[in-house]
Structure formats: structure tokens, C-alpha cells
Amino acid sequence: MIKIWGKLLIDDRVVKSKTISVDASTTTFFDMLKELCASLNIATPVLLDKHVYDFNLFNMCTFKPSDFVESVLFDKFVLEHLPDKD
């Protein structure tokens, strides 16, 4: 299980956030994104290779309003992989 923190930012301030746990061995990145967006009550953005690459390389990725088909009321949607506490 991995924990993913999704946060909505306006002017670099977190206005809404949600943390979910997913089974990385059975859940695709898109399914995880869809579940997180549903829990935040926002539309699912267009997922590009750049987002997956950034998430794999930096443990985080950022979606801008231009990544959404519908208009959104925030500046950024950030996904961050939270490390396990041992």
C-alpha cells in the first residue's frame, strides 16, 4: 500500500486536500488519480506521460488548469507520494 496526498492550491496555499491509500500492485496510476479526484469532488484531468514521469522520478506531479477539460477554481492540483513511516 502506498499513500498519495492530493492537494488543491490557490496562490500556493492549500485550500483542500485528501490522502488515499492504494495498492500499487493492482491499481493503475489513472485509477488512483480518478479515485482521488472523486474524493476531492473535481473533474479528472488529462493524464500525460509527463505527469507519470514526474511522479515516478520526483514522487510528485502537478496538474495545471489547462490539464482539465472543464474549468476549475484552483491554480494547481498536486499529487505527492507520502513515504511510509517505519
N, C-alpha and C positions, 0 to 999 in steps of 0.2 A: 504494500500500500504506500502511496505517496500522497503528500498533501500539496494542494495547489491553492494559492491565495489570489483571488481576483479582486481588483480594486478599480473603482471609477474615480477619476481625478478631474477637478476643475481648478485651474490656476495652480497646479502642482499640490493641491490639497485633496486628501482622500475624503470623498463625500459619501461613498457607500462601498462596502467590501463584504466578501464572503469567502470562507475557506471550505474546501471539499476534500475528501479523501477518495482516491480512486485506485483500483487495482491496475497497475501499469502493464501487467502481463496480458490482461484481457480487454483493456479499454484503449481505443484509439485516441489520438490527440483531438480529432474533431469531435468525438463523442464526449470527451472531457470538457471541451470548450462549450459544446451545446448544453451540457448539464449545468455548467457554471453560469452561462448566460441566462438560462431559465430561472435559476435560483436568484439572480440579480434582477430579473424581470426586464431584460434588454434583448434586442434582436441579436442574432448570431452574426458576427462579422464574416467577411470573405477571408478564408484562410489561405495564405500564400506560403510558398516554400520558405520565404524569408522569415516568417513567423516561427515555423517549426525549427529552422536552422538556428535562429537566435535563442529559442527556448532550450534547444539541446546544447548549445555552446555556452550560453550565459546564465542558464536556469531562469530566464525571464524573457518575455516578449511584450511588445507594446502595439496596441491597435489604435489607430487614429480615426477620427470621424469619417475620413474618406474611405476607410476599410469597410464601412457599413453601407448597405443599400438604402436603408431608411435613415432619416435624420435622427441625431442623438443629442442629448442635452449635457454632454460632458466633453472634455478635451482629450482624455486618454483612457484607455481600458488596458490595464497592465495585468499580466499573468506572471506569477512568481512561484517557483518550486521552493517549498519550505523544507529545510533539512530535518532529518529525523533527530529527535533528542535521545541521546543514549544515557 
